[in-house]
Amino acid sequence: MANCIRCGRQLPPLTFGKKICQWCVQHEAAQRGEEGDDAIQPVMAAPWVKREASITLTRVLFGANLAVFLAMVFRTSNPLAYINPLQEFSGQFTVDWGANWGPRTLSGEPWRLFSYMFLHGSLMHIAFNMWCLWDLGALCESLYGRWTFAVVYILTGIAGGAASVAWSPDVPSVGASGAIFGLAGALIASFYLGEFSLPKVAISGTLRSLVVFVGFNVLFGSMFPGIDNACHAGGLVSGLIVGALIARVAPEQGRPLRRAGVLLFMVLIVGGSALGVQRWRASGIHFGSAMDTQRSVDRMIAELQKKVQQNPQDASAHYSLAHAYFNKGQFPEGETELQRVLDLQPQNARARMDLGAAYLSQEQPKEAQEQFTRLVAQEPNNANAHVGLGMALADQSNHEAAINEYQTALRLEPRTRDVYYRMGISQAQMKQYDEAIASYLKERDRSGDDAELEDALADAYQAKGMQQQAQDARSKAQQLEDGRRD
């Protein structure tokens, strides 16, 4: 079967010598101003056509993300620390600014599915996302028009946020990457299914670049921990759907009602998906609300007790009840509920991690060591499990073994917070003061200034006889403590 010599489309059967497809015939007629009402599909403006310079929505989004990031930086105690591209905001700090975090998002603050798109965790994070937004956003806005682009960006970002909170409700999520993956998905679907004013060769090159972009980021996300792959997947899938619908049902911008119908249909899809996530994580919502607002704890405990009585096999209800007990200070009851979770789900890593942490907080290091040892055996590459085991060993004065666990955690996840600080404490206990000082300084470079860290550093300097350095560190610790009280 022959192909069109102009665009490369496959010609229909029984063409008998024709070399140009019907679409190209209609296209050329349109270019000459001869197009009639029987055109196969109205010609879409080429997204590469240069237009008069104006303040595009892409630039507005770029500026909004940058402004929010700068505002976050200047609200920290040490803004200069964030010149380091790898310096990250703490999870609690991002939650305070509107991060997508299950306990809040799913318990009365659904606006976080929107606000999280404008927050970023580090300079490297926002730099990469804004680079992608600048290119993909301009192309997508030119293709779809400003308002369709805005709806696609927001809807796919919300879809990515819903996927993120469904997959990891207890991990704060920030970044524009869900919406950016949504734009990539919409463009891929539109380039594959739509009709354009440029030859197939030009479209194929852009389509190939988009596919490579998505493939590289998926591979990159699978290799490095801390990347929200669920958010990327949610944005990409929703983008593919909306891009396909626009390309097939409402490609022309001159028919706003048809385009609005497509977008409204997509709103229903995304909204229904978000509602499904809310229902799925129902017991976690109650826990998050109780833990976050510090209200109605007794009522929540009674509700969860009734729930586990009705269904003793509901591990999620036992888990939520455990944390409700912890919130009230009833640690033995909470530990009992976590143990029931593990009886029902022996491979539940989160419950085992929480149980080990509960034992540590209650100064039961042997019990904590047992839980973390099991978790390390179950998940050898779990950096947090190695940190927990190191803390349990350090509490039993087995500092050499603790240091080994901390070093393992850093090999697995170099960005793990507070590990150098804890390792420095163990090194100082073993009178390895040079190593302790080096560890404290690495923690300060990574996490910024902290009063407790400066006090520990001062003690190490004092033990080495470095009086001036010790005095400087103590003065800095006092300043930080005074600033915290202010």
C-alpha positions as CSV (number, residue, x, y, z in Angstrom):
1,M,0.0,0.0,0.0
2,A,1.4,3.4,-1.1
3,N,2.2,6.4,1.1
4,C,1.5,10.1,0.4
5,I,4.5,11.8,-1.1
6,R,3.7,15.0,0.9
7,C,3.0,13.9,4.5
8,G,3.8,10.2,4.5
9,R,0.4,9.0,5.5
10,Q,-0.7,5.7,4.2
11,L,-3.0,6.0,1.2
12,P,-6.3,4.2,1.3
13,P,-6.7,1.1,-0.9
14,L,-7.8,1.3,-4.5
15,T,-6.2,4.7,-5.1
16,F,-4.9,3.6,-8.5
17,G,-1.9,5.9,-9.1
18,K,-2.7,8.7,-6.7
19,K,0.4,10.0,-4.9
20,I,-1.2,12.7,-2.6
21,C,-3.7,11.9,0.2
22,Q,-7.1,13.5,0.5
23,W,-6.0,15.4,3.6
24,C,-3.1,17.1,1.8
25,V,-5.4,18.0,-1.1
26,Q,-7.8,19.7,1.4
27,H,-4.8,21.3,3.2
28,E,-3.5,22.8,0.0
29,A,-7.0,24.1,-0.8
30,A,-7.1,25.7,2.6
31,Q,-3.8,27.3,2.1
32,R,-5.1,28.8,-1.2
33,G,-8.3,30.0,0.6
34,E,-10.4,27.5,-1.3
35,E,-11.4,25.2,1.6
36,G,-15.1,24.3,1.8
37,D,-17.3,22.9,4.5
38,D,-16.5,19.3,3.5
39,A,-12.9,19.4,4.7
40,I,-11.8,16.2,6.4
41,Q,-10.4,18.1,9.4
42,P,-9.9,21.8,9.9
43,V,-6.2,22.7,9.7
44,M,-4.5,23.3,13.1
45,A,-2.0,26.0,13.3
46,A,1.5,24.7,13.5
47,P,2.8,24.9,17.0
48,W,6.2,26.0,15.8
49,V,4.9,29.1,14.0
50,K,6.5,32.2,15.7
51,R,4.0,34.7,17.1
52,E,4.3,38.2,18.4
53,A,6.0,38.3,21.7
54,S,3.5,38.5,24.6
55,I,3.2,37.5,28.3
56,T,2.3,33.8,27.8
57,L,0.8,31.6,30.5
58,T,3.9,29.5,30.4
59,R,5.9,32.5,31.5
60,V,3.4,33.3,34.2
61,L,3.6,29.8,35.6
62,F,7.4,29.9,35.4
63,G,7.4,33.2,37.4
64,A,4.9,31.9,39.9
65,N,7.0,28.8,40.7
66,L,10.2,30.8,40.9
67,A,8.5,33.4,43.2
68,V,7.2,30.7,45.6
69,F,10.6,29.1,45.7
70,L,12.4,32.3,46.6
71,A,9.8,33.1,49.2
72,M,10.4,29.7,50.8
73,V,14.2,30.2,50.8
74,F,13.9,33.6,52.5
75,R,11.7,32.2,55.2
76,T,14.4,29.8,56.3
77,S,17.0,30.5,59.0
78,N,19.8,30.3,56.5
79,P,18.8,31.3,53.0
80,L,22.4,31.1,51.7
81,A,22.5,27.4,52.4
82,Y,20.0,26.9,49.5
83,I,22.6,28.0,47.0
84,N,23.7,24.4,47.3
85,P,21.6,22.7,44.5
86,L,21.1,19.6,46.7
87,Q,20.0,21.5,49.9
88,E,16.5,20.4,50.5
89,F,13.7,21.9,52.6
90,S,12.4,19.7,55.5
91,G,9.2,17.7,55.0
92,Q,7.4,19.7,57.7
93,F,8.4,23.0,56.1
94,T,7.0,22.0,52.8
95,V,3.8,20.8,54.5
96,D,3.4,24.1,56.2
97,W,3.7,25.8,52.7
98,G,1.0,23.5,51.1
99,A,2.7,20.2,50.1
100,N,0.5,17.3,49.1
101,W,0.5,15.2,52.2
102,G,-2.1,12.5,52.8
103,P,-3.1,13.3,56.4
104,R,-4.0,16.8,55.4
105,T,-4.9,16.5,51.7
106,L,-7.4,13.7,52.5
107,S,-8.9,15.2,55.7
108,G,-10.3,18.5,54.6
109,E,-7.5,20.2,52.6
110,P,-8.0,19.0,49.0
111,W,-6.6,22.3,47.8
112,R,-3.1,20.8,48.4
113,L,-3.6,18.9,45.2
114,F,-3.2,22.3,43.5
115,S,-0.8,24.1,45.8
116,Y,1.9,21.4,45.7
117,M,2.5,22.1,42.0
118,F,4.1,25.4,42.9
119,L,6.4,24.1,45.6
120,H,9.9,22.6,45.1
121,G,12.2,20.9,47.4
122,S,15.6,22.2,46.3
123,L,17.3,24.4,43.7
124,M,18.1,21.5,41.5
125,H,14.5,20.3,41.7
126,I,13.0,23.6,40.5
127,A,15.8,24.2,37.9
128,F,15.1,20.9,36.2
129,N,11.3,21.3,36.3
130,M,11.4,24.9,35.0
131,W,13.7,23.9,32.2
132,C,11.1,21.3,31.1
133,L,8.2,23.7,31.6
134,W,9.7,26.4,29.5
135,D,10.0,24.2,26.5
136,L,7.0,21.9,26.8
137,G,4.7,24.6,28.1
138,A,5.4,27.0,25.2
139,L,4.8,24.2,22.7
140,C,1.6,23.0,24.4
141,E,0.3,26.5,24.8
142,S,0.9,27.3,21.1
143,L,-0.9,24.1,20.1
144,Y,-3.9,24.2,22.3
145,G,-4.4,27.9,23.1
146,R,-4.0,29.6,26.5
147,W,-7.1,28.4,28.3
148,T,-7.0,24.8,27.1
149,F,-3.3,24.7,28.1
150,A,-4.2,26.1,31.5
151,V,-6.9,23.4,32.1
152,V,-4.6,20.6,30.9
153,Y,-1.8,21.8,33.1
154,I,-4.0,22.0,36.2
155,L,-5.9,18.8,35.6
156,T,-2.9,16.6,34.9
157,G,-1.1,18.1,37.9
158,I,-4.1,17.3,40.1
159,A,-4.2,13.8,38.7
160,G,-0.5,13.3,39.5
161,G,-1.1,14.6,43.0
162,A,-4.0,12.1,43.5
163,A,-1.8,9.2,42.3
164,S,1.0,10.3,44.6
165,V,-1.2,10.5,47.7
166,A,-2.8,7.1,46.8
167,W,0.6,5.4,46.5
168,S,2.4,7.2,49.4
169,P,-0.1,9.0,51.6
170,D,2.4,9.5,54.4
171,V,5.2,11.1,52.3
172,P,4.9,14.9,51.4
173,S,5.0,15.6,47.7
174,V,6.0,18.8,45.9
175,G,6.8,19.9,42.4
176,A,5.5,20.7,39.0
177,S,6.6,17.5,37.5
178,G,3.2,15.8,37.6
179,A,1.8,18.6,35.4
180,I,4.9,18.6,33.2
181,F,4.5,14.9,32.6
182,G,0.8,15.7,31.8
183,L,1.9,18.2,29.1
184,A,4.3,15.6,27.7
185,G,1.5,13.0,27.6
186,A,-0.9,15.4,25.9
187,L,1.6,16.4,23.3
188,I,2.5,12.7,22.5
189,A,-1.2,11.8,22.1
190,S,-1.9,14.9,19.9
191,F,1.2,14.4,17.7
192,Y,0.3,10.8,17.2
193,L,-3.4,11.2,16.6
194,G,-3.8,14.8,15.4
195,E,-3.5,16.6,12.1
196,F,-0.9,19.4,11.6
197,S,0.2,21.9,9.0
198,L,3.8,20.6,8.9
199,P,5.1,17.4,7.2
200,K,5.2,14.1,9.0
201,V,9.0,14.3,9.2
202,A,8.9,17.5,11.5
203,I,6.2,16.0,13.7
204,S,8.0,12.7,14.0
205,G,11.2,14.4,15.3
206,T,9.3,16.2,18.0
207,L,7.3,13.1,18.9
208,R,10.5,11.1,19.2
209,S,12.0,13.8,21.5
210,L,9.0,13.7,23.7
211,V,9.1,9.9,24.0
212,V,12.8,10.0,24.9
213,F,12.1,12.7,27.5
214,V,9.4,10.6,29.2
215,G,11.5,7.4,28.9
216,F,14.6,9.0,30.4
217,N,12.7,10.5,33.3
218,V,10.9,7.2,34.1
219,L,14.3,5.4,34.1
220,F,15.9,8.1,36.2
221,G,13.0,8.0,38.7
222,S,13.3,4.2,39.0
223,M,17.1,4.4,39.7
224,F,17.1,7.1,42.4
225,P,15.0,7.1,45.6
226,G,13.0,10.1,46.7
227,I,11.5,10.7,43.2
228,D,7.7,10.7,43.1
229,N,7.1,8.2,40.3
230,A,3.5,7.8,41.1
231,C,2.9,11.5,40.5
232,H,4.7,11.3,37.2
233,A,2.6,8.3,36.2
234,G,-0.6,10.0,37.1
235,G,0.2,13.1,35.2
236,L,1.4,11.2,32.1
237,V,-1.6,8.9,31.9
238,S,-4.1,11.8,32.4
239,G,-2.2,13.8,29.8
240,L,-2.3,11.0,27.2
241,I,-6.1,10.7,27.8
242,V,-6.9,14.5,27.4
243,G,-4.5,14.9,24.5
244,A,-6.1,12.0,22.7
245,L,-9.6,13.3,23.3
246,I,-8.7,16.8,22.1
247,A,-7.0,15.5,19.0
248,R,-9.9,13.3,18.0
249,V,-13.0,15.1,19.3
250,A,-12.1,18.8,19.4
251,P,-8.9,19.7,17.6
252,E,-9.9,23.1,16.4
253,Q,-9.9,26.1,18.7
254,G,-12.7,27.7,16.8
255,R,-15.3,25.4,18.4
256,P,-15.2,26.3,22.0
257,L,-18.3,24.3,23.1
258,R,-16.9,21.0,21.8
259,R,-13.5,21.7,23.4
260,A,-15.2,22.7,26.7
261,G,-17.2,19.4,26.6
262,V,-14.0,17.4,26.3
263,L,-12.3,19.3,29.2
264,L,-15.4,18.9,31.3
265,F,-15.4,15.2,30.7
266,M,-11.7,15.1,31.8
267,V,-12.6,17.1,34.9
268,L,-15.1,14.4,35.8
269,I,-12.5,11.7,35.2
270,V,-9.9,13.3,37.4
271,G,-12.5,14.3,40.1
272,G,-13.8,10.8,40.2
273,S,-10.3,9.4,40.5
274,A,-9.5,11.7,43.4
275,L,-12.8,10.7,45.1
276,G,-11.8,7.1,44.7
277,V,-8.5,7.7,46.4
278,Q,-10.3,9.5,49.2
279,R,-12.6,6.5,49.8
280,W,-9.7,4.0,49.5
281,R,-7.6,5.8,52.1
282,A,-10.6,6.4,54.4
283,S,-9.1,5.0,57.6
284,G,-5.9,6.9,57.0
285,I,-7.9,10.1,56.6
286,H,-9.3,9.7,60.1
287,F,-5.8,9.1,61.5
288,G,-4.4,12.1,59.7
289,S,-7.1,14.4,60.9
290,A,-6.7,13.3,64.5
291,M,-3.0,13.5,64.4
292,D,-2.8,16.8,62.6
293,T,-5.4,18.9,64.3
294,Q,-5.0,17.4,67.8
295,R,-8.8,17.4,68.2
296,S,-11.3,14.7,69.1
297,V,-8.7,12.1,69.9
298,D,-10.9,10.3,72.3
299,R,-13.8,10.2,69.8
300,M,-11.4,9.0,67.1
301,I,-10.0,6.2,69.3
302,A,-13.5,5.1,70.2
303,E,-14.5,5.1,66.5
304,L,-11.4,3.0,65.5
305,Q,-11.9,0.6,68.4
306,K,-15.4,0.0,67.1
307,K,-14.0,-0.6,63.7
308,V,-11.4,-3.1,64.7
309,Q,-14.0,-4.9,66.8
310,Q,-16.3,-5.2,63.7
311,N,-13.4,-6.3,61.5
312,P,-10.4,-7.6,63.5
313,Q,-8.6,-8.4,60.2
314,D,-8.5,-4.8,59.1
315,A,-4.8,-4.0,59.3
316,S,-5.2,-0.4,58.3
317,A,-7.7,0.2,61.1
318,H,-5.2,-1.3,63.7
319,Y,-2.5,0.9,62.2
320,S,-4.6,4.1,62.5
321,L,-5.6,3.1,66.1
322,A,-2.0,2.7,67.0
323,H,-1.1,6.2,66.0
324,A,-4.2,7.6,67.7
325,Y,-2.9,6.0,70.9
326,F,0.5,7.5,70.3
327,N,-1.0,10.9,69.8
328,K,-2.7,10.6,73.2
329,G,0.6,9.3,74.8
330,Q,-0.7,5.7,75.3
331,F,2.4,4.1,73.9
332,P,1.9,0.5,75.2
333,E,-1.5,0.4,73.6
334,G,-0.1,1.8,70.4
335,E,2.7,-0.7,70.3
336,T,0.2,-3.5,70.8
337,E,-1.8,-2.3,67.8
338,L,1.3,-2.2,65.6
339,Q,2.1,-5.7,66.7
340,R,-1.4,-6.8,65.6
341,V,-0.7,-5.2,62.2
342,L,2.4,-7.2,61.9
343,D,0.6,-10.4,62.9
344,L,-1.8,-9.8,60.0
345,Q,0.8,-8.4,57.6
346,P,4.3,-9.6,58.5
347,Q,5.8,-7.9,55.5
348,N,4.3,-4.4,56.4
349,A,7.6,-2.4,56.4
350,R,5.9,0.8,57.5
351,A,4.3,-0.8,60.6
352,R,7.6,-2.5,61.6
353,M,9.5,0.8,61.2
354,D,7.0,2.7,63.3
355,L,7.1,-0.1,66.0
356,G,10.9,0.2,66.1
357,A,10.7,4.0,66.4
358,A,8.1,3.6,69.2
359,Y,10.4,1.4,71.1
360,L,13.3,3.9,70.7
361,S,11.1,6.7,72.0
362,Q,10.2,4.6,75.1
363,E,13.9,3.8,75.7
364,Q,13.6,0.1,74.8
365,P,16.6,-0.2,72.5
366,K,16.7,-4.0,72.6
367,E,13.2,-4.3,71.3
368,A,13.8,-1.6,68.8
369,Q,17.0,-3.5,67.6
370,E,14.9,-6.6,67.1
371,Q,12.4,-4.8,64.9
372,F,15.0,-3.0,62.8
373,T,17.1,-6.1,62.4
374,R,14.0,-7.9,60.9
375,L,13.3,-5.0,58.7
376,V,16.9,-4.9,57.4
377,A,16.7,-8.6,56.6
378,Q,13.4,-8.0,54.8
379,E,14.6,-4.9,52.9
380,P,18.4,-4.7,52.8
381,N,18.3,-1.5,50.8
382,N,16.0,0.4,53.2
383,A,18.3,3.3,54.3
384,N,15.9,4.3,57.1
385,A,15.9,0.8,58.5
386,H,19.7,0.9,58.8
387,V,19.5,4.3,60.5
388,G,17.0,3.0,63.0
389,L,19.1,-0.1,63.7
390,G,22.1,2.2,64.2
391,M,20.2,4.3,66.7
392,A,19.1,1.2,68.6
393,L,22.8,0.0,68.8
394,A,24.0,3.4,69.8
395,D,21.5,3.5,72.7
396,Q,23.1,0.3,73.9
397,S,26.6,1.9,73.6
398,N,27.5,-0.4,70.7
399,H,28.8,2.6,68.8
400,E,31.1,0.8,66.4
401,A,28.2,-1.3,65.0
402,A,26.1,1.8,65.0
403,I,28.6,3.7,62.8
404,N,28.6,0.7,60.4
405,E,24.8,1.0,60.0
406,Y,25.0,4.7,59.5
407,Q,27.6,4.3,56.8
408,T,25.5,1.7,55.1
409,A,22.5,4.0,55.2
410,L,24.6,6.8,53.5
411,R,25.8,4.4,50.8
412,L,22.2,3.5,50.0
413,E,20.8,7.0,50.3
414,P,23.4,9.8,50.5
415,R,20.8,12.5,51.1
416,T,19.4,10.8,54.3
417,R,19.1,13.6,56.9
418,D,20.7,13.6,60.4
419,V,22.8,10.5,59.7
420,Y,26.1,12.4,59.8
421,Y,25.0,14.0,63.1
422,R,24.2,10.7,64.7
423,M,27.4,9.2,63.4
424,G,29.3,12.1,64.9
425,I,27.8,11.4,68.3
426,S,28.9,7.8,68.2
427,Q,32.4,8.8,66.9
428,A,32.7,11.3,69.8
429,Q,31.7,8.6,72.3
430,M,34.6,6.4,70.9
431,K,36.9,9.5,71.3
432,Q,37.3,9.7,67.5
433,Y,37.1,13.5,67.6
434,D,38.6,14.3,64.2
435,E,36.0,11.9,62.6
436,A,33.2,13.4,64.7
437,I,34.1,17.0,63.7
438,A,34.2,16.0,60.1
439,S,30.7,14.3,60.4
440,Y,29.2,17.3,62.1
441,L,30.5,19.7,59.5
442,K,29.1,17.4,56.7
443,E,25.7,17.5,58.4
444,R,25.8,21.3,58.7
445,D,26.7,21.6,55.0
446,R,23.8,19.3,54.2
447,S,21.0,20.4,56.6
448,G,22.0,23.9,57.5
449,D,22.6,25.5,60.9
450,D,21.1,23.8,64.0
451,A,21.7,24.6,67.7
452,E,22.1,21.0,68.9
453,L,24.5,20.3,66.1
454,E,26.6,23.4,67.0
455,D,26.7,22.3,70.7
456,A,27.9,18.8,69.7
457,L,30.5,20.4,67.4
458,A,31.7,22.6,70.3
459,D,32.1,19.6,72.6
460,A,34.2,17.8,70.0
461,Y,36.4,20.9,69.5
462,Q,36.7,21.2,73.3
463,A,37.9,17.6,73.6
464,K,40.5,18.3,70.9
465,G,41.7,21.4,72.8
466,M,40.5,23.8,70.0
467,Q,39.2,26.4,72.4
468,Q,38.5,29.2,69.9
469,Q,36.6,27.0,67.6
470,A,34.6,25.6,70.6
471,Q,33.8,29.1,71.8
472,D,32.6,30.1,68.3
473,A,30.4,27.0,67.9
474,R,28.8,27.6,71.3
475,S,28.2,31.3,70.5
476,K,26.5,30.2,67.3
477,A,24.4,27.6,69.0
478,Q,23.2,30.3,71.5
479,Q,22.3,32.7,68.7
480,L,20.4,29.9,66.9
481,E,18.5,29.0,70.1
482,D,17.7,32.7,70.7
483,G,16.4,33.0,67.2
484,R,14.2,29.9,67.6
485,R,12.6,31.4,70.7
486,D,11.9,34.6,68.8
